[in-house]
Amino acid sequence: MLFSSYVFVACFLPAAVCGFFVTARLGGRPMAALWLVAASFIFYGWWNPAFVPLLVASIAFNYTISRLIGRTVDAPRVRTALLVMGIGGSLGTLIYFKYLATLLGYLRIPMTDPILPLGISFFTFTQIGFLIDTRLDAVSEKGPLNYLLFVTFFPHLIAGPLLHHREMMPQFANPATYRISGENMAVGFGIFAIGLAKKTLLADQLSPIAIVGFAHPGQIALLPAWQAALAYSLQLYFDFSGYSDMAIGIARMFNIRFPANFNSPYKAQSVIEYWQRWHMTLTRYLTLYLYNPIALRIARGRASRGRPGGRKLGLSGFAATVLFPTFVTMTFAGVWHGSGLTFLVFGLLHAAYLSVNHAWRVFRPANRKPPCTRAALCRRVLVTYLCVLIGAVVFRADTLGSARDMLAGMIGLHGLEPTDLAPERGLTLLRDWALIAVLAVVALAAPNTQEIMRDHAPVLGTVGIRARGWAWRPSLGWAMAFGCLGALGLLAIGGSGEFLYFQF
């Protein structure tokens, strides 16, 4: 079930919200929690009911392992073995559904490609993080009902954000969560309306341009190549931004606040900053559970041998403490998105970007500070975006050969003829460029949703600054604006497709 579908907006969401607060009033917190769990399973099973047993089995397996880990405090080796068993079981299931057919294909071993269960990467990684934290004695709320809510809560179940138990379980245990709040309902609806508009009015309008361009990588000329690449990068931007807003807005209607997952990443002035703004909860997850343990272990080993740190690292120390964990982490981030070689190269490409960025920070002269002029800021943003754009081409291409052809077209190796590859679409080259230009200005200059709603704490933590002149407040003008935005988003649902991150 898509957030941007009539059945969700007109039927499922109102029923889920109303039922949650009615059952809370009539039967208390346990009944409301059970209602929300049941609604989440209906939401998940709407796409393919056959995969509901897989979700149930995954939850039962991981919760059982977590309880066993919690009961073996005096046996650290047993706890570690249980953790390895839990992670191995979860990753084994993920590998089977997401990677096995591709891996066997490279070995020329035929296998029918299994249907990928929706959201398997997200609910698998969410539970692996819980297992690791249980092993580290960092879990306080251990009840089965709260765990079920933590894993299945439908606004994040399919495509994130990747949640941490310490953020969510206290909210589900808070009695105030089960009492309806007019402010939270208004804030949630406003954020949802913005996200719906981003998806149906912006991202989906760019989809035909990107599809046509990437369907002809070997013959695409300079301008159409740039047009397709820019269109896809903006489609991905508004698609994932819209999904993140809608998830945050829906959760807020239930009095739940999610962490920020998207913070105007195309405004980033470095690739390091880009990954702090794009899919923020994935970056946080990989940093916490992969990068930091590797880097910390290496740093401790170097310290025990008396090796220097900081600016005295040297090339070998930099390679050990920065390059190695960065390449491991970003390789994992790349293949997390999919099993093709394009995703592997995408991860390696961003690992190289990040390594250069880190090297500049570590080895640049201490007295050389980046200039703070407007021109310098624009230059840094442009260079960062170009790096991200190259990665987006690789990410979107079906094969490495297609990515190479698209990049070749972008530097003019396929000619300079500014022709439209598919005039039957009814979109002229000029109109396509106008749409791309307008949406680029929106992405680079407009305040984001969290900035507009900042006065009402839209997410956990603080993101950005309050947008001058754009601060939301309860008023007739804002109500009419969000009402019109939501109506326009609803009217455009007919042409809406799946969220791009559903395939990951």
N, C-alpha and C positions, 0 to 999 in steps of 0.2 A: 504494500500500500504506500503510495507516494504522498508526501506532505502536500504536494502541488496537484492534488486530484480532488474532484468534486465529492467523491465518497468519503474522503478523509475530512475535508473542510466542513461539509454540510452534515455528515452523519457521525462518523467515528469520533472526531475530536469533541463535539458538544456532548455526545453520550458519555465519553470517558470522563470528561471534566465534571459534568453534573452527577454522574454515578459515584465518582470519588467522594464528593462532598456530602452527598445524600447518605451514602453508606457510612461515612465517618460520623455523621450526626445520629444515625439510627443504631449503628452497631459498634462504634468506636474505631480506634486506630487499626486493630487487626483486620476488621472487615473491609475497611477502606484500602488497606495495603493489599489484601487478597483481590479486591476488585481491580486495583491497578495492575497487579501481576496478571490476572486473567485478561484484561484489556491488552496488555503488552504481548501476550501469547497470540491473541487474535490478530493483532497488528502484524506480528511476525509471520503467522501462518497464512495470511491473506495471499501472499505471493505464491507460496507452495507449501501446503500443509504437511507434505511428506518430510520436511526438514524440522518440524517442531520436535519430534522425538530426539533428533540429534542435539538440539538446543537443550532439551531436558536432560539428556545423558551427559552432556558437557557440564552442565551446572551441578548435577548430582555427583559426578566424578570429582570435580575440583573442590566442591564443598566438603566431600568426605575426606579428601586428602588434607584439606586445610584443618579440619577437626583433628585428624590423626597427628598432624604436625603440632597442633596446640596441646595435645595430651602427652607428648613425649619430650617434655622440657628437659628432663634429666638424661636424655640419650641423644646427644648432638649428631652422632653418625646416623642414627635412625632417622632423625629429622631431615638431614641432608639427603638421605636416600629417598625419603618420601617426596621431598621437593623435586628431586631429579625425576622421579616417577611421574609426578604430576605435570611437570613441564614437558617431559617426553611424550606423555599421552596426549596432551593438548596440541603440541607441535606436530605429532604424528598424524593426527586427524587433519590438521590444517594442510600439511604437506600432501596428504592423499588427495584431498579435494582440489587443492590449488596448484600444485606443482608436479605431481607424479606423472601425469600424462605427458606434460612438456618434457620432463627429464627423460622419460623413456623414449620419447620421440627423437631426442638428440642421439640416443643409442640405437635408433632404428628398431625399437621394439614396439609393435603395434599395441595400442590400448584405446578403448573408447574414452573420450574425454568426459569425466564426470561433471554433472551440473554443479556449479559452485553455489553452496548455500549462502543466502544473503547475509551479509554482516559477519561472516565467520572470523575474519581477521580481527574485527573489533571486539567481539565477545570473547574470543580466545585470549587476546592480549590483556584485556581487562582482568580476566581471571588469573592469568599467569602473574600479573603484578600483585594480585591479592595473595597468591601463594608465597611469593617472595617476601612480602611484608609480614605474613604470618610466621615465616621462618625467622624473621628478624625481630619478632615480638613487637611489631608495630601496629597490630590490629587490636582494637578494644571491643567494637561491636561485632559479635560473632553469631547472632541469632539467624536461623535459616530464613525467616521472612524478610529481614532486612537485606540479607545476601541476595535473595531472589529479586528484590526491588533494585538493588545495586546493579545487578547484571542485566535484568530484562527491561528496565524502565524505558519505554518505547521511544522517547525523543532522542536517545543516544544509541539505541540498539543496532541500527543498521550501518551508520557511517560516522559514529562518534558524536561528540568528543570522547576521547579516551579518559575515563574518569578514575579518580583515586578514591579509595574507600574512606579516607579520613575527611574528604570533602562531602561525600554523599550520605554516609550512614548516620552521622549526627543529625542531618536535616530530616531524614526519614524517621528518626527517633524523637524529633521535636513535636510536641503536641500542637504547636501553632501551625505546622504544615497542614494539618487536617481541618483547619478552619478557613473558610473562604475569605479572600482579601480583595477588596475593590481595587486598591492600588496595584497589587500584583497582577490582577486580571487585565487592567488597563495597560500596564507596562508590557505584559506578555503579548497582548493583542497587537500593540503598536510595533513591537519587534518582529512578530510573526508577519504582519502586513508588509513591512519593509523587506523581509526575506522573500516572501512570495513574489513581490514585484521584481526583485533582483532576478529571481529564477525565470519567471514567465515573460516579463517585459524586456529583460536585458539579455540574460545568458542564452535563452532559447532562440532569440533573434540572430545571434551570432553563429549558431550551430550549422546552418546550411552553408555559410561561407567557408567554415573550416572543413566541413565534410567534402565539399567539392575540391578544395585545394589539395587536401591530403589524399584524395582519390587519384590524383594525376601527378605524383611527385617527379616522375621521370621527364615530364614535358612542360613543367610549370616555369614560366618566365619570371623575371625579376619582381615586378610589381605584384602579380597575383601570388607569388610565393610569400612576399612580405605580408600581403593582405591575409592569406590563410593563417600564417604563423601568429600575427597580431590578433586575428579574430579568435583563434583557439586560446591564446594566453588570456584574453579578456573573458572568453566564455568560461574557462576554468575558474578564473577569479570570481566572477559574479555567481557562477553556479555553486561553488563551495562556500562563498560568503553568504549567499542566500540560504543554503542548507543550514549553515551554522547559526544564522539569525533565527530561522524557523525553529530549530531545535531549542535554542535558548528561550525563545518566546513561549513555546509550548510548555517547557519545564516551569517557566515562571508562572503560568496559569495554575500550576499545581503547588505554588509557593516554594519551588525548588530553584536554586540558582546554580547554573553551570559555570565552570571556568571558561574564560575567553579562549576561543579557538582560531580566531581570525582577526587581525589588526592591521588593515591596510598594508599588506606586504609589499606592494609595488611602490610604496613611499620609502622603502628601506634604502639606506645609504651604503650598505655592504651586504655580502651574502650571509655573513654571520647574523646580521640584523634581520635579513629576510627570513631565515629559519626561526628566528624568535617571534616572527609575526605570522608565518604561514603554518597552518596545521599545528598550532602551538602545543596542544596536548600530546601529539605524537612526538614532537621535539622534546618535550619534557619527559615523556616516557622513556625514549631512547637514551636521553642524557642520564636519567636516574638509574636505569636498570642495565645499561650496556656501556655507554661511554665512561661514566664516572668510575664504575668498578674496575674497568681495564686501566684507565689512566691512573687511578689511585694505587693500584697494585704495582704498576711500573714505577711510579714516583717513589713509593715506599722502598722498592728494591734498590733504586738508585741512591736514595738517601742512606740506606744501610751500608752501601759501599762507598759512601762519602762523595757521591757525584753532585755537581752543582745544579741549581735550579734557577728559575727566573730568567733574566737577560743573559745569564752566564751559562745557559743550557748548552750552547754549541749545536752544530748540525746533527750530531748523533743523538744528543739528548732530545732535541726537537723532534727528530724522526721517531724516537721511542715513545715519548710522552704525549705528542700531539698528532703526528701524521698517522701512526699505527691505529690508535683508537678512533681517529676521525674516519679513516678508510674502512675500518671494520663496521663502524656505526652507520655510515652512509651507504655502504654496500647492502647492509641489512635493510635500511630504509628503502633503497631502490627495489630490492626483490620482494619486500613486503607488499608493494603495490601490484606485483604481478610476476609471472614466471618467465616471460620472454627476455631475450637478451637486451632489448631496448631498456627495460627497467634496470637491469644490471648496469648498463652503460650510464643511464641517468644518475644512478647512485654514485658511480665512480667519478662522473663529471662534477657533481656537486662536492664530492670529497676533495677533488683537486681545487675547486674554487675556495672551499673553506680553508684548505691547507695554505694556499697563497695568502688568503686574508689573515690567517693566524700568524704566518711568517712575517708579514708586514708589521703587524702589531708588536711582535716580539723583537724583531731585529732592526726596525727603523731607528734612526738616531733619536735619543731620548728628548732632544730639544726641538725635534721636528713635529709640530702639531698640525693636524689637518686644517686647512683654511676654513673659515666659517662664513665666507661670503655667499650670497645667493647663487652666484655663478658656480662656485665650487660645490655647493649642495646639489644643484641641478646636475652637474657633471657626475657626481657620485651616484645619484639616483639613476641616471641614464645608463652608466656602465653596469650597475647592478642589474638593471632590468634587461639589458642585452644579454648578460650571462644567463639570467633566468629564462629568457626567450629561447636561447639555444637549447637549454635543457628541456623546455616545453616541447620543442620540435621532436627531440628524441623520445620524450615521454609519450607523445601522441602518435608517432609513426608506427605502422604495423610491423615493420622490420628495420634492421639497421641500414639496409640498402635504401629503403624509402626515406629514412632520416637523412642519409647522405645526399640523396637526390634533392630533397627539400632545401637543405642547406646550400647545395650547389646552385639551386635556382635563386636563392636569396642573395648570392654574390654575382648573379648574372651569367652563370655558365650555360644556362638554357636559353639565353636570348633576353632581349629587353622589350619585346612586344607586349604592350599593356592590354592584352585581350582578356575578356571574360571567358572562363572555361566552360560555363554552363549558362548561356543567356536565357535558356528556357525557364530558369528559376524566377524570372521576372525581376531580378535585382541587378541593376546596372552597376558597373564598376564604381562610378562616382557615388552612388547611394551607399554602397558598401563601405567605401572609405569615409564617408560622412558619419555613418553609424559608429565605425571604429574610432574616429577622432573624438566624437562626443563622449563615448564611454571611457576612452583613455583619460579625458579630462576629469570625468567623474571619479575614476579610480585614483588619480594622482592628486586631485585638489579638493574633492568634497569630503566633509567630515563623515566618519564611519558611524555605524549604528551605536556602538558603545559610547562614542563621544557625544552623540545627540542625546542619549538617555542617561548620561553619566550621573546626573543629580539624583537618580533613583536606583543606583547600584545594580545595573543590569546583569553583571557577572560577578563571580567571586574575584576579589582583588580589584585593582585599579588599572584601567587601560586608557592611555592617551590623556588628553585634556578636554575640558568642556568646550564644545564648539560655540563660538560667539554668535549670537543671533539664531542659533539652531537648537538651543536647549529645550527639550520637551518639558511641558508642564501640563497639568490637567486644565484644559480650556476648550471652548467651543471650536476655536480655529484649528487646534491640533486634532480634535476629534473628527472634524470634517476632513482634514487632510489625510488622516490615517484611514478614514472610511472610504474616501475616494481611491486611495492607493490600494486598499484591499479589494475594492470592487473592480478596479482595472486589472489587478492581478488575477482575480477570479475569472474575468471575461477572457483572459489570455490562456487559461488552463487548457483549452482544447488543443493547442499546439505544443503543449509541454511534454518533454521527454523525461527519462530517468535522470536522476542526479548522477553526475560523472563519477563520483566516489562510490556509488553503489556497486560498481564493477570491481572494486578493490577489497 
